[in-house]
Amino acid sequence: MPRMHSTKAGFCASEKAEIFLEEAIEFYRLQKYKEALKKLSEAHKIFLVYKENAGISICLSLTGLVRYLA
């Protein structure tokens, strides 16, 4: 995924979103679905702002899976 630099926060936004996504997957693995949904939502919001379609798609797919399992 391309890196979008945020001058406000001083970091690459997609890197932050990817960290949230990794944390969500770890929560999913631990069957902590509520926490996983929170992290997926945070990642999804960032991906939406920067129009990163792959990240948006991953977040939506995983959100559907986690909601189903919860």
C-alpha positions as a printed Julia matrix, in Angstrom:
70×3 Matrix{Float64}:
   0.0     0.0    0.0
   1.27    3.48  -0.7
   2.45    5.56   2.22
   0.58    8.8    2.87
   2.47   11.21   5.09
   0.45   13.17   7.63
   2.12   16.48   8.39
  -0.15   16.99  11.4
   0.87   13.86  13.23
   4.35   13.42  11.73
   3.9     9.8   10.7
   2.72    7.84   7.7
  -1.02    7.42   8.07
  -1.14    4.06   6.35
   1.54    2.77   8.72
  -0.67    3.7   11.66
  -3.66    2.05  10.0
  -1.6    -1.07   9.33
  -0.61   -1.18  13.01
  -4.29   -0.98  13.98
  -5.02   -3.76  11.49
  -2.29   -5.98  12.95
  -3.61   -5.35  16.46
  -7.13   -6.22  15.31
  -5.9    -9.51  13.87
  -4.16  -10.33  17.14
  -7.35   -9.58  19.1
  -9.25  -11.78  16.64
  -6.76  -14.59  17.19
  -7.3   -14.23  20.96
 -11.1   -14.24  20.43
 -11.39  -10.71  21.84
 -13.91   -9.66  19.22
 -15.03   -6.37  20.76
 -11.44   -5.09  20.87
 -10.83   -6.37  17.34
 -13.84   -4.43  16.05
 -12.56   -1.22  17.67
  -9.15   -1.55  16.02
 -10.72   -2.43  12.67
 -12.89    0.66  12.89
  -9.88    2.87  13.61
  -7.92    1.41  10.7
 -10.94    1.68   8.39
 -11.36    5.4    9.15
  -7.74    6.11   8.25
  -7.9     4.06   5.06
 -11.07    5.94   4.05
  -9.45    9.35   4.5
  -6.53    8.38   2.27
  -8.7     6.4   -0.17
  -6.66    3.22   0.18
  -9.07    0.74  -1.37
  -7.13   -2.4   -0.43
  -7.07   -1.41   3.24
 -10.75   -0.48   3.18
 -11.62   -3.85   1.65
  -9.59   -5.79   4.2
 -11.17   -3.9    7.09
 -14.7    -4.46   5.8
 -14.11   -8.16   5.2
 -12.59   -8.73   8.62
 -15.31   -6.65  10.29
 -17.94   -8.91   8.73
 -16.12  -12.03   9.91
 -15.6   -10.73  13.46
 -19.22   -9.58  13.76
 -20.38  -13.0   12.59
 -18.19  -14.76  15.16
 -19.15  -12.39  17.96
